[in-house]
Amino acid sequence: MPGPEPGTVWIEEWDGRLHAMFQCYFWSGNTGNRAKRANAMLRRVKQGTWVCRWCGDELPDYLRVDAQSCSEGCRKRAARERRERRAARS
């Protein structure tokens, strides 16, 4: 399944408050899924969990809402470290 379309959901700050913004579908005007994704992303930003678990950088807006790492490299480095820790415990 392909990831979200880049540039369709983003976070903006107005008057010191964060707002989730999204672009509705051109052909239908349906906003359901993008609105849900924007709200979920905003929730993670407010909780402080919209950061890469490995390097600590903010996640790009085009990633899935349940993403834990900012890139394939960070995901693989984290997995490598988990394997090494598991091997050291054995």
Secondary structure, DSSP 4 states (H G I P E B T S, - for coil): ---PPTTSEEEEEETTEEEEEEPPPTTT---HHHHHHHHHHHHHHHHT--B-TTT-PBPPTTS-TT---SSHHHHHHHHHHHHHHHHHH-
